[in-house]
Amino acid sequence: MNTLFIVNPSAGRGKCFRIWTRFEEVLQEKATFPYAVRLTRNKGDAEKFSVTAVQEGFERIISVGGDGTINEVINGVATANVQLGILPFGTGNDFAHALYLTKNFQQIMKMLISPAITPIDLVKINEHYFINAAGIGIDGNVVQYINNHPSIKKIGKFGYILSAFQTLMQYHPVQLNVTIDDERSVLSNVWILAIANGPYFGGGMKICPGASLSDGWLDLCIIQNLTKPRFLQLFPLVFTGRHVQLKNYVTMRKAKKVTFDIPPHMLMQMDGEMMDSPSVTIEVIPNAIQLIT
C-alpha cells in the first residue's frame, strides 16, 4: 500500500526529528510496502503535502509529529478515501493518548505492515476540521500564551498550568449565546466551553472523560460561575477528570451541532491552533476517518 510519511521535524522542540531519524532506519530495513517521506519546513506544509498526496494517489498518509501536525494533515485529507496513521513523536499528543497509540518502533512496524482499521469521527468547524478538541474561554488565552512562549512546551502539562496562572489575572468571564443542536442558551460567566471529540486536551487535561472518538457525538464541557480563587483551587481536578463532579460549576452535554458567536476579545483554539473567526458552526461527521491502529 503506497504510503506517505509527513514528518514535522520541529515538533516536540526537535525531538520528533531525532526520533524519526532512528525510526527511519527500522523502516528502511523492515518495510514491505512502498513509501515516501516529506519533511515540513513551514506552518501549513503538512496540509499542502496531504492535499497533494491524495491527488497523487497515495493510499495511506502517516502524520509524524504532535497534535498540530495531525490537525494540518486532517485538513488536507478531510473526507478523502485514504487511511490515516499517526506516529506520536510530538509534545502534547492528546489525540494519540486517547487511542493508546504507541511510540515503540517494533509495534509501529507491526501496525504498518498488518494494520487494523478503526473508523473515527471528524469535526467540521466552519470550513476547517479538527480531530480532537476545540475550546473558547481561558483555554484559548492559554494556548495563545503557549504559542507565544514556545519554551514553555518543554515542561509538558506543567507548562499548561503555568500558562493558566499567567493568563488568569487578565481573563474576564463572558456571556456566550450558544445553540446546542436546536436548543438556544445564554451561558453567563463562562470560563471554558470545550467541544471535544476525544477526552483530552491541553497536554493531558481530561476535559471530557466520557468522550468517544467513534460514537457520532460531540462532548461539551461548560465551566462557569467561578471566582478566580475558586478557579485556582479546582483547576488541578481537570487532569483526572474529577471536575465533572462539580455540578455547580461544570455542565456536561452531548450534541451533534453547536453554533455561537465569538466575542471580540475572546480567543478560541482547535487542536492547539488558534481559530480566527467572529462565529463558528461545529458539527460532527461520523466515521469520516479510516485510522490505522
FENJO-V563305 format. One record per pair of residues at least 4 apart in sequence whose ideal C-beta (glycine too) atoms are under 7 Angstrom apart, sorted by the first residue. I is the first residue (numbers start at 0). GAP is how many residues later the second one is. D is the distance in whole Angstrom. If there is no record, write none. Layout:
BEGIN
i=I gap=GAP d=D
i=I gap=GAP d=D
END
This chain:
BEGIN
i=0 gap=32 d=5
i=0 gap=58 d=5
i=0 gap=59 d=5
i=1 gap=32 d=5
i=1 gap=55 d=7
i=1 gap=56 d=5
i=1 gap=57 d=5
i=2 gap=30 d=6
i=2 gap=32 d=4
i=2 gap=55 d=7
i=2 gap=57 d=4
i=2 gap=59 d=6
i=3 gap=31 d=7
i=3 gap=32 d=5
i=3 gap=34 d=7
i=3 gap=49 d=5
i=3 gap=54 d=5
i=3 gap=57 d=5
i=3 gap=58 d=7
i=4 gap=30 d=6
i=4 gap=32 d=5
i=4 gap=57 d=5
i=4 gap=59 d=6
i=5 gap=32 d=6
i=5 gap=34 d=7
i=5 gap=40 d=5
i=5 gap=43 d=5
i=5 gap=44 d=7
i=5 gap=55 d=6
i=5 gap=56 d=7
i=5 gap=57 d=6
i=5 gap=58 d=6
i=5 gap=67 d=6
i=6 gap=13 d=5
i=6 gap=30 d=6
i=6 gap=32 d=5
i=6 gap=33 d=7
i=6 gap=57 d=4
i=6 gap=58 d=7
i=7 gap=8 d=6
i=7 gap=32 d=5
i=7 gap=38 d=6
i=7 gap=56 d=7
i=7 gap=57 d=3
i=7 gap=61 d=4
i=8 gap=5 d=7
i=8 gap=7 d=6
i=8 gap=8 d=4
i=8 gap=30 d=5
i=9 gap=4 d=6
i=10 gap=5 d=4
i=10 gap=54 d=4
i=10 gap=55 d=5
i=10 gap=58 d=6
i=10 gap=78 d=6
i=10 gap=79 d=4
i=10 gap=80 d=7
i=11 gap=4 d=5
i=11 gap=54 d=6
i=11 gap=77 d=6
i=11 gap=78 d=5
i=11 gap=79 d=5
i=12 gap=140 d=6
i=12 gap=141 d=6
i=13 gap=4 d=7
i=14 gap=4 d=6
i=14 gap=74 d=7
i=15 gap=4 d=6
i=15 gap=48 d=7
i=15 gap=49 d=5
i=15 gap=73 d=4
i=15 gap=74 d=6
i=16 gap=4 d=6
i=18 gap=4 d=6
i=18 gap=70 d=5
i=19 gap=4 d=6
i=19 gap=44 d=6
i=19 gap=69 d=6
i=22 gap=4 d=6
i=22 gap=82 d=5
i=23 gap=4 d=6
i=24 gap=4 d=7
i=25 gap=4 d=6
i=25 gap=79 d=5
i=25 gap=83 d=6
i=26 gap=4 d=5
i=29 gap=79 d=5
i=30 gap=4 d=6
i=31 gap=81 d=6
i=37 gap=11 d=5
i=39 gap=5 d=4
i=39 gap=6 d=5
i=40 gap=4 d=6
i=43 gap=4 d=6
i=43 gap=28 d=7
i=44 gap=4 d=6
i=45 gap=4 d=6
i=45 gap=23 d=5
i=45 gap=26 d=4
i=45 gap=27 d=5
i=45 gap=30 d=7
i=46 gap=4 d=7
i=46 gap=25 d=4
i=46 gap=26 d=7
i=46 gap=28 d=5
i=46 gap=29 d=4
i=47 gap=4 d=6
i=47 gap=28 d=7
i=48 gap=4 d=6
i=48 gap=27 d=7
i=49 gap=4 d=7
i=49 gap=11 d=6
i=49 gap=23 d=5
i=49 gap=26 d=2
i=49 gap=27 d=5
i=50 gap=4 d=7
i=50 gap=25 d=5
i=51 gap=4 d=6
i=52 gap=5 d=4
i=52 gap=8 d=5
i=53 gap=4 d=7
i=53 gap=23 d=6
i=53 gap=26 d=5
i=53 gap=28 d=6
i=57 gap=24 d=7
i=58 gap=23 d=6
i=58 gap=24 d=6
i=59 gap=22 d=7
i=59 gap=23 d=5
i=59 gap=25 d=6
i=59 gap=232 d=7
i=60 gap=12 d=6
i=60 gap=16 d=6
i=60 gap=21 d=6
i=60 gap=23 d=6
i=61 gap=23 d=4
i=61 gap=25 d=6
i=62 gap=6 d=5
i=62 gap=7 d=5
i=62 gap=10 d=4
i=62 gap=23 d=5
i=63 gap=23 d=4
i=63 gap=25 d=6
i=64 gap=4 d=3
i=64 gap=24 d=6
i=64 gap=25 d=5
i=65 gap=24 d=2
i=65 gap=25 d=5
i=65 gap=26 d=6
i=65 gap=27 d=6
i=66 gap=4 d=6
i=66 gap=23 d=7
i=66 gap=25 d=5
i=66 gap=26 d=7
i=66 gap=27 d=6
i=66 gap=28 d=6
i=66 gap=65 d=6
i=66 gap=204 d=5
i=66 gap=205 d=5
i=67 gap=4 d=7
i=67 gap=203 d=7
i=67 gap=204 d=5
i=67 gap=205 d=6
i=68 gap=4 d=6
i=68 gap=21 d=6
i=69 gap=4 d=6
i=69 gap=16 d=6
i=69 gap=25 d=6
i=69 gap=61 d=6
i=69 gap=201 d=7
i=70 gap=4 d=7
i=70 gap=59 d=6
i=70 gap=60 d=7
i=70 gap=200 d=4
i=70 gap=202 d=6
i=71 gap=4 d=7
i=72 gap=4 d=6
i=73 gap=48 d=7
i=73 gap=55 d=5
i=73 gap=57 d=5
i=74 gap=53 d=6
i=74 gap=54 d=5
i=76 gap=5 d=5
i=76 gap=7 d=6
i=77 gap=51 d=6
i=78 gap=206 d=7
i=78 gap=209 d=5
i=82 gap=34 d=7
i=82 gap=207 d=5
i=82 gap=209 d=5
i=83 gap=205 d=6
i=83 gap=206 d=7
i=83 gap=207 d=5
i=83 gap=208 d=7
i=84 gap=27 d=7
i=84 gap=207 d=4
i=85 gap=10 d=6
i=85 gap=15 d=6
i=86 gap=21 d=6
i=87 gap=5 d=4
i=87 gap=8 d=3
i=87 gap=13 d=5
i=87 gap=15 d=6
i=88 gap=14 d=7
i=90 gap=62 d=5
i=91 gap=111 d=4
i=91 gap=180 d=7
i=92 gap=4 d=6
i=93 gap=4 d=7
i=93 gap=38 d=6
i=93 gap=104 d=7
i=93 gap=106 d=4
i=93 gap=107 d=5
i=93 gap=109 d=7
i=93 gap=110 d=7
i=94 gap=4 d=7
i=94 gap=36 d=6
i=94 gap=37 d=4
i=94 gap=103 d=6
i=95 gap=5 d=4
i=96 gap=103 d=5
i=96 gap=107 d=7
i=97 gap=100 d=4
i=97 gap=101 d=6
i=97 gap=102 d=6
i=97 gap=115 d=6
i=98 gap=194 d=7
i=101 gap=5 d=4
i=101 gap=6 d=6
i=103 gap=4 d=7
i=104 gap=4 d=6
i=105 gap=4 d=7
i=106 gap=4 d=6
i=107 gap=4 d=6
i=108 gap=4 d=6
i=109 gap=4 d=6
i=110 gap=4 d=6
i=110 gap=181 d=6
i=110 gap=182 d=7
i=114 gap=177 d=4
i=115 gap=177 d=5
i=116 gap=173 d=5
i=116 gap=174 d=7
i=116 gap=175 d=7
i=117 gap=173 d=5
i=117 gap=175 d=5
i=118 gap=95 d=6
i=118 gap=168 d=4
i=118 gap=171 d=6
i=119 gap=93 d=4
i=119 gap=94 d=5
i=119 gap=169 d=5
i=119 gap=171 d=5
i=120 gap=76 d=6
i=120 gap=92 d=6
i=120 gap=93 d=6
i=120 gap=95 d=6
i=120 gap=163 d=5
i=120 gap=164 d=6
i=120 gap=165 d=5
i=120 gap=166 d=7
i=120 gap=167 d=6
i=121 gap=7 d=6
i=121 gap=9 d=6
i=121 gap=163 d=5
i=121 gap=166 d=4
i=121 gap=167 d=5
i=122 gap=6 d=6
i=122 gap=7 d=5
i=122 gap=8 d=7
i=122 gap=74 d=5
i=122 gap=95 d=7
i=122 gap=159 d=6
i=122 gap=161 d=6
i=123 gap=5 d=6
i=123 gap=159 d=5
i=123 gap=161 d=6
i=124 gap=4 d=7
i=124 gap=5 d=6
i=124 gap=9 d=6
i=124 gap=145 d=6
i=124 gap=150 d=7
i=124 gap=155 d=6
i=124 gap=157 d=5
i=125 gap=151 d=6
i=125 gap=154 d=6
i=125 gap=155 d=6
i=129 gap=4 d=6
i=129 gap=140 d=4
i=129 gap=141 d=5
i=130 gap=66 d=6
i=130 gap=140 d=6
i=131 gap=65 d=6
i=131 gap=66 d=5
i=131 gap=69 d=6
i=131 gap=139 d=5
i=132 gap=61 d=6
i=132 gap=62 d=7
i=132 gap=63 d=4
i=132 gap=64 d=6
i=132 gap=65 d=6
i=132 gap=68 d=4
i=132 gap=74 d=7
i=132 gap=138 d=7
i=133 gap=61 d=5
i=133 gap=134 d=7
i=133 gap=135 d=6
i=133 gap=136 d=4
i=133 gap=148 d=7
i=134 gap=4 d=4
i=134 gap=5 d=6
i=134 gap=57 d=6
i=134 gap=58 d=7
i=134 gap=59 d=4
i=134 gap=66 d=7
i=134 gap=133 d=7
i=134 gap=134 d=6
i=135 gap=4 d=5
i=135 gap=57 d=5
i=135 gap=126 d=6
i=135 gap=130 d=6
i=135 gap=132 d=4
i=136 gap=53 d=6
i=136 gap=54 d=5
i=136 gap=55 d=4
i=136 gap=56 d=6
i=137 gap=4 d=6
i=137 gap=26 d=7
i=137 gap=29 d=6
i=137 gap=33 d=5
i=137 gap=53 d=6
i=137 gap=54 d=6
i=138 gap=4 d=6
i=138 gap=53 d=5
i=138 gap=55 d=7
i=138 gap=63 d=7
i=138 gap=130 d=6
i=139 gap=4 d=6
i=139 gap=126 d=7
i=139 gap=127 d=3
i=139 gap=128 d=5
i=139 gap=129 d=5
i=140 gap=4 d=6
i=140 gap=26 d=4
i=140 gap=30 d=6
i=140 gap=126 d=5
i=141 gap=4 d=6
i=141 gap=18 d=6
i=141 gap=21 d=5
i=141 gap=22 d=5
i=141 gap=25 d=5
i=142 gap=4 d=6
i=142 gap=126 d=4
i=142 gap=129 d=6
i=142 gap=131 d=7
i=143 gap=4 d=6
i=143 gap=123 d=5
i=143 gap=130 d=6
i=144 gap=4 d=6
i=144 gap=18 d=5
i=144 gap=21 d=6
i=144 gap=22 d=5
i=145 gap=6 d=5
i=145 gap=7 d=7
i=145 gap=13 d=7
i=145 gap=17 d=5
i=146 gap=127 d=7
i=151 gap=7 d=4
i=151 gap=10 d=6
i=151 gap=11 d=6
i=152 gap=6 d=6
i=153 gap=5 d=7
i=154 gap=4 d=4
i=155 gap=47 d=6
i=156 gap=4 d=7
i=156 gap=46 d=4
i=156 gap=47 d=4
i=156 gap=82 d=7
i=157 gap=4 d=6
i=158 gap=4 d=6
i=159 gap=4 d=6
i=159 gap=42 d=5
i=159 gap=43 d=5
i=160 gap=4 d=7
i=161 gap=4 d=6
i=162 gap=4 d=6
i=163 gap=4 d=6
i=163 gap=71 d=6
i=166 gap=4 d=6
i=167 gap=60 d=6
i=167 gap=63 d=7
i=172 gap=16 d=4
i=172 gap=17 d=6
i=172 gap=18 d=5
i=172 gap=51 d=7
i=173 gap=16 d=6
i=173 gap=89 d=5
i=173 gap=92 d=6
i=174 gap=11 d=6
i=174 gap=12 d=7
i=174 gap=13 d=5
i=174 gap=15 d=7
i=175 gap=11 d=5
i=175 gap=14 d=5
i=175 gap=17 d=6
i=175 gap=84 d=5
i=176 gap=9 d=6
i=176 gap=83 d=6
i=176 gap=84 d=6
i=177 gap=7 d=5
i=177 gap=9 d=6
i=177 gap=80 d=7
i=177 gap=82 d=4
i=178 gap=4 d=7
i=178 gap=5 d=5
i=178 gap=80 d=5
i=178 gap=81 d=7
i=179 gap=5 d=6
i=179 gap=40 d=7
i=179 gap=73 d=6
i=179 gap=75 d=5
i=179 gap=78 d=6
i=180 gap=74 d=5
i=180 gap=75 d=6
i=180 gap=76 d=6
i=186 gap=35 d=6
i=186 gap=37 d=6
i=187 gap=36 d=7
i=188 gap=35 d=5
i=188 gap=36 d=5
i=189 gap=34 d=5
i=190 gap=32 d=5
i=190 gap=33 d=6
i=190 gap=35 d=6
i=190 gap=40 d=6
i=191 gap=29 d=7
i=191 gap=31 d=4
i=192 gap=29 d=5
i=193 gap=7 d=7
i=193 gap=13 d=5
i=193 gap=14 d=6
i=193 gap=26 d=7
i=193 gap=27 d=4
i=194 gap=23 d=6
i=194 gap=25 d=6
i=194 gap=63 d=6
i=194 gap=87 d=5
i=195 gap=5 d=7
i=195 gap=11 d=6
i=195 gap=12 d=4
i=195 gap=15 d=5
i=195 gap=22 d=7
i=195 gap=23 d=5
i=195 gap=25 d=7
i=196 gap=14 d=7
i=196 gap=16 d=6
i=196 gap=21 d=7
i=197 gap=13 d=6
i=197 gap=15 d=5
i=198 gap=7 d=6
i=198 gap=9 d=5
i=198 gap=10 d=5
i=198 gap=12 d=5
i=199 gap=4 d=6
i=199 gap=5 d=6
i=199 gap=6 d=6
i=199 gap=7 d=7
i=200 gap=4 d=6
i=200 gap=6 d=5
i=203 gap=35 d=6
i=204 gap=33 d=5
i=204 gap=34 d=6
i=205 gap=32 d=7
i=205 gap=33 d=6
i=205 gap=34 d=6
i=205 gap=35 d=4
i=206 gap=14 d=5
i=206 gap=31 d=6
i=207 gap=11 d=4
i=207 gap=13 d=5
i=208 gap=32 d=4
i=208 gap=35 d=6
i=209 gap=9 d=6
i=210 gap=8 d=4
i=215 gap=68 d=6
i=215 gap=70 d=4
i=216 gap=37 d=5
i=216 gap=38 d=7
i=216 gap=39 d=7
i=216 gap=67 d=6
i=217 gap=36 d=7
i=217 gap=37 d=5
i=217 gap=38 d=7
i=217 gap=40 d=6
i=217 gap=64 d=7
i=217 gap=66 d=5
i=218 gap=35 d=6
i=219 gap=32 d=7
i=219 gap=33 d=4
i=219 gap=35 d=6
i=219 gap=38 d=7
i=220 gap=29 d=7
i=220 gap=31 d=6
i=221 gap=29 d=4
i=222 gap=26 d=6
i=222 gap=27 d=5
i=223 gap=25 d=7
i=224 gap=24 d=6
i=225 gap=4 d=5
i=225 gap=5 d=5
i=225 gap=23 d=6
i=226 gap=4 d=7
i=227 gap=4 d=7
i=228 gap=4 d=6
i=229 gap=4 d=6
i=230 gap=4 d=6
i=233 gap=9 d=6
i=233 gap=12 d=6
i=236 gap=5 d=4
i=236 gap=6 d=4
i=237 gap=5 d=5
i=242 gap=7 d=5
i=243 gap=6 d=6
i=243 gap=8 d=6
i=245 gap=4 d=5
i=255 gap=27 d=6
i=255 gap=28 d=6
i=256 gap=25 d=7
i=256 gap=26 d=4
i=257 gap=24 d=5
i=258 gap=21 d=7
i=258 gap=22 d=5
i=259 gap=19 d=7
i=259 gap=20 d=6
i=260 gap=17 d=6
i=260 gap=18 d=5
i=261 gap=4 d=5
i=261 gap=6 d=6
i=261 gap=15 d=7
i=261 gap=16 d=6
i=261 gap=17 d=6
i=261 gap=18 d=7
i=266 gap=7 d=7
i=267 gap=7 d=4
i=268 gap=4 d=6
i=268 gap=5 d=6
i=268 gap=6 d=6
i=269 gap=5 d=5
i=274 gap=5 d=7
END
